[in-house]
Amino acid sequence: MGILDGKRLVITGVLTDASLAFAVAQRAQAEGAQIVLTGAGRALSLTQRTARKLSGDVPVFEFDATDPSHGDRLRSDVAAALSGVDGVLHSIGFAPEVCLGDDFMPAQWPDVATAIHISAYSYKYLAESLLPLMGRGASIVGLDFDNTVAWPAYNWMGVAKSALESINRYLARQLGPAGIRCNLVAAGPIKTMAAKSIPGFAKFEDVWGERAPLGWDVTDPTPVANACIALFSDLLTATTGSMIHVDGGYHAVGA
């Protein structure tokens, strides 16, 4: 018996087995959930290959967060595969290279708009697309990197994360009366493909484990996955609109 027995989950953002979303998918299966994955564009084939590393035959559906037609198609595909949805993991993010790095100023609106569209607005779009398949007790979980401070090199992706955090609160307000919970898991830095694309990521690695009261292992996604599983379960039924920190306590202490 697992705490997700009978749950049906849609998991986005699985690229490789080093992805945070992969750790969530693997843990969800171990707890009894039935899962499907989504991928997009050139990365779709990568998601399909990685899906074979999970248990059983896991369906992979195409979902491009910038394509207005993909929401309806995803809903149709998921309905055919699962009949309904009890949980959704949002692990979608992208920012053009100019939006990251040492200089905040060069990025222009088209690049910033891309970062916000894919990394923040997509949270609402994904929820909206699957909402007709969700009932009371369903849970939407987004992976986040707490942007209550200005991080080195994170720049406009940080701005997008602030937007994501605000959208989460508004979604929680909107969907709460239907019994649907919306929460974010603010993870500490983990070595993933996404992290490799951030210039200066090593700055986080070097200090996080030293400053976090509980310590921090940048190679271990397990604590983050465990928090997501708890939010998908029936253990936290009165928690919504929240950002749960899984960072060894780094957010709570000074420099």
WOKATA-V801725 format. One record per backbone hydrogen bond with DSSP energy under -0.5 kcal/mol. CO is the residue of the C=O (numbers start at 1). NH is the residue of the N-H. Records with the same first field share a line. If there is no record, write none. Layout:
CO=NH / NH
This chain:
2=5
4=7
7=9 / 34
8=86 / 87
9=11 / 36
10=12 / 89
11=38
13=15
16=19
19=23
20=24
21=25
22=26
23=27
24=28
25=29
26=30
27=31
28=33
29=32
31=4
32=6
34=9
36=11
37=61
38=14
39=63
40=43
41=44
43=47
44=48
45=49
46=50
47=51
48=52
49=52
50=53
51=54
56=58
57=59
59=37
61=39
63=65
64=67
66=68
67=70 / 71
69=73
70=74
71=75
72=76
73=77
74=78
75=79
76=80
77=81
78=82 / 83
79=83
82=84
85=135
86=139
87=10
88=90 / 141
89=12 / 91
90=143
96=99
97=100
99=156 / 157
102=104
108=111 / 112
109=113
110=114
111=115
112=116
113=117
114=118
115=119
116=120 / 121
117=122
120=123 / 124
121=124 / 125
122=126
123=127
124=128
125=129
126=130
127=131
130=133
131=134
133=85
135=138
138=181
139=88
140=183
141=90
142=185
144=187
149=151
151=154 / 155
153=101
154=157 / 158
155=158 / 159
156=160
157=161
158=162
159=163
160=164
161=165
162=166
163=167
164=168
165=169
166=170
167=171
168=172
169=173
170=174
171=175
172=176
175=178 / 180
176=179
179=137
181=140
182=241 / 242
183=142
184=186 / 244
185=144 / 187
186=246
190=192
192=196
193=197
194=197
195=198
197=199
198=201
200=203 / 204
201=204 / 205
202=206
203=207
204=207 / 208
205=209
207=211
208=212
212=215
216=218
217=220
218=191
219=221
221=225
222=226
223=227
224=228
225=229
226=230
227=231
228=232
229=233
230=235 / 236
236=239
238=240
242=184 / 244
243=245
244=186
246=188
247=250
248=214
249=252
250=253
